[in-house]
């Protein structure tokens, strides 16, 4: 059957792709500003101000991609939305509280009296930590099929830890890109430590996903699929090695290669995402509900698709505009 000739086939696939793309962009973009918050305890007051300035123009727009992903899940796959959100109600609530806390702290720390600034800095770190840990927990439970047992909870706790360290890595890589002098040197050290979280997180999910589902095991380890998929782990290994050697030689006086740690982090997150997408396709609820079974009626999806064709380019354009206008090194963030 030609899936692109049947709206009941290509529309669910299109929305699944758009939802996955939104999640990937969110993890990369909001990942680095969550990572910046996670690194706050290791920075002095002047460095905290510079780090905040590096994400100031972007953090609101970054969170738009989370709204986009959840919105697409709700309108395109309402049955799956109910199952997933019911299973993940508590960590979703923790994440939202964390995002609200860090948003309030972000604004108030710049306007608070000096005596209160430390408390708002701690609130910004706490909100970032809550959001990162809860997202990692949700990822772990999702990989384990949305079942909560002692074994799946232990894996989810490990995933929460690894994703949090992974966010701290990409946050450090962002600071390397957007800063200079002593702060850049310190950020390189943070990135060297955070890279192990990325490595362990990718390894843990890569091992656990096939073990959690015989279907996923067959997709990865059957012939010729195993041979065709070999470039994914090989590319990840090559990027990690290149990243390790680059970090060992940073920072440079001419600021060359300062972009490499962040670019490498984006590539690693993308490779891990594509591996997960391949593992779970065509299921939106692991081993329970496919994207075709969970999708709304084709007529509804087509109307929503027309709206997405308008909204998505606007989000892309204003995000691109923000990153273009505020390119270069971060300067002091002021509100007066």
N, C-alpha and C positions, 0 to 999 in steps of 0.2 A: 504493500500500500504506500502511496506517495503521501507522507505525513504533511507536506506543505500544501497539498491540495485539499485537505480536510481540516476545517477550523477546529474541530474537536481534538485534533492531534497537534497542530502547530501552535495554536494559541496557548495551551497549557505549557508546552515546551518553551515557548517564548517568555512567558511570565516566570517560569522557573529559572530561566537564564538571567532575566532582569533582576529577579530577587537575589540570586546568587552573586551577580555582579555588584549589586548594592551592598551586600554583606561584606564582600571582599574589599570594596573601596572604603567602607566604614572601618573595618578592622585595621587597614593601613593608615587612614587619615586620623580617625579618632584614637587609634592605637598610639600614635606618636604623641598626641597631646595628653592622653592618659599616662603615657610613659614619662612625660616631663613632670607630671604631678607626683608620680611614684618616686622620682629621683630627688624630690625636695629635701628629704632629711640629710642628704649628702652634700648640699650646697649651702654656702653662706648667704647672708641677706642680700648682698649686691648681686650675687649669682642668681638667686631666686627671681629677682626683678628682671634680670636679663632673660631668663628662661621663660618667664611669663610673657615678656614682650615678644618672644619668638613664636608663640602660638596665639597671641592676642587677636590678630586679624582673621584667624582661620577656624577657631574651635567651634563657633556657632554653626558655621556652614558644614563642618565635618559631621556633626551629629544629624544633619539633615538626611544622610544616607541610612542611618538606623531607622528613622521615621519612614523613609521610602521602602526599606526592606520589610518592616512589619506591616506597613500599609498594603503592600503587594500580597503578602501572605494572607491578610484578612480578606481582601476583596477577591483575590484570584483562587485561593484555596481555603475557604472558610471552615470546612470540616477539619482540615489539618491544623488550622489556627486554633480551633477549640481544643484539640487533643494536645498540641504542643504547649500552649499557654497554661492549660490545666496542670500538666505534668511539671511545668517549670514556674509555677505561680510565685513561689517564695523567692527564688533567685532573681526573677524579673523585678519583683518589688524591691529587693535589695539594690539591684542595679539602678532603678529609677531614683531611689533615695540618694544613692551615691552621685548620680549625675546632677540631681538638683543641688546637693550640698556643694559639689565642686563649682557649679555655675554661680551660686550665690557667693561663695568664697572668692571666686575669681574677681567679681566686681567689687566686693566689699574690702578686700585686702588693699586695693589701690586707693581707697578713700578713708580707711579707718585710721584713727590716731595711732602713733607709733606703739603705744602700750598694748593695743589690741591686734596689731598686725601679725604677731606670732600665732595667736589663736586662729586667725583666718588662714594662715599658712598651713597649720595643722589640719584645719577643716578641708582645705584643698587636697592635701595628701590623703586624708581619710576617705574623701569622696572618690578620688581616683582609685584607691585600693579597693573600695567596696565594688566599684563598677568592674574593675579588671577581674577580681576574684569571682564575682558572680557570673561574668561572661565565660570564664574558664570552666566553672562548674556546669553551666548549661551545655557547653560544648561536650564535656565528658559524659553527662547524662544522655545527651542526644546520640553520641557515638555508641553508647551501651544500650540503645533501643528504648530510651525513656523509661527504663525500669529502675527503681530505687531499691537496692539491696545493699548489704554491707560491702560486697565486692564492687558494685558499680559506684557506690558513694566514695570508696577509697580511690578508685580510678578518677572520679570527678574531682576529688580534692587534689590529686596530683596534677591533673590537667589545669585546674585553677591556678596552682602554683606556677606551672611552666608557662602558661599564657601571660601571667602577671610579669614574670621575668622577661618573657618575650616582648611585652609592651615596654618594659623598661629599656630593653635593647634598642628598639626602634625610636623611643624617645631620646635616648642618648645619641643615636645616629643623627636625629634631627638637630640636636644641640650642636653636634660637631659641624653640621652643615651651616647652621645659622649663627655661629659664634666664632670668636677668635681668642687669641692670647691664652691666659690661664684657664678660663672656662672651657675652651675647646680641648686643651690638654686633659683636663679632668674628665670631660665627656668621653674622650677616647678610652680612658681607663674604665669608665662605666660600661661602655660598649663591649670591651673585651670580656667583662664578666657576664654581661647579658647574653652574649652569643651562646653560652652553654644552655641557657633556658630555652632558646630557640631550637637548638639541636636536640635536647632531651624531649621537648614537647612534640616535635615532629616525629621523633623515633617512637615515643609512647603511643601516639595515635596511630602510627603506621603499623605497629605490632598489634594493638588492641582491636582495631577495626576488623581485620580478618578473623581474629579469634572470637569476636562477638557474634559473627554471622557466617555460617557456612556458605551463604550466597556470595558474600564479599570475598571470602577465602577463594572460592572458585574463580571469581572475576580476576583476581590478581595472580593466582598461581596455576592457572590452566594454560596449556600451550595452544595457540601461539601468543595469547594475551600477555603472559609473563615477559616474553621477549620484546613485544611491542611497547610495554610499559617501562622497560628497563631504563630508558632515557630520563624518566622522572627522578629516581633516586640518584642516578649518576650526575645529573645536572645539579641537584641539591648538594651533593658532595663537592663538586667542582666550585660552586658558589661559596660554600663554607670555607674551603681551603683558600680561595682567592681573598675572601673577606679577612681571614685570619692573618694572612701575609700583609694585607693592606693596613690593618689596624696596628700591626707591629711597627709600621713605618710612618704612622701619623702621630702628631700633626707635622705638616711641612711648612717651611717658612713662606713659600709662595701660595699656600692654601690649596695646592693641587691635590686632587683625589679626595677632597673633603666630602664630595657627593657620593663616593663609592659605598660607605657603610649603609647609608639610607637606601640607595638603589638596590644593593644586595639584599637588604631586609625586605624590600617590596617583592623582589623576585622569589625569595624563600617563602614568604607568606602566600604568594600566588601559586607556587608549585604545590604547597601543602593543600591549598584550597582545591585545586584541580584534582588532586589525588582523592580528597574527600568527595568531591562532586561525582567522580567516576565510581567510587565505591558505593554510593547510595542511590545513584540513578537506577531506575526511574522512581524511587520512593521519596516521598516528602516526609512521611512518618516511617522511620526505619522498619522495613519488613512487615509493615501493616497496611500502608495506604500509598498508592502511587500518585504521581502528579495528575494523571488522567482521571483517576477515581475521585480525587479530592477537588478537582477543578470546578469552578462555577460553570453555568451554562454558556455555550459558545457565544450566544447573542450578548450576554452580559460582559463576557471577556472582551468581545470586539469593541464595545462602547468604552470600556475601561482602557483598552489598548489605544484608542484615539486620544484619550486624555493623557496617557503616559507619553505619547508622541509629542505632546505639547510641553508637559511638565519636565520631563527628563532633560531635554536640551537646555531648558532655562537653568536647571540646577547645575548642569555641566558648565554652562557659560559663565554663571556668576562665580562658581568655584574657580574656574580657570582665570577669571579676571582678578579675583582676590590674590591668587598665588602669583600672578604676573605683576600686579601693582606692588605687592609687598615682597618681591624677590630680593635677594641679597641678604646681608647680615642684619640681625635684629638690632634695633636701636631702642632707646628708652621709651617705655610705655607711659604716656601721660594722659590725664583726664581734665587738665585745666587749660 
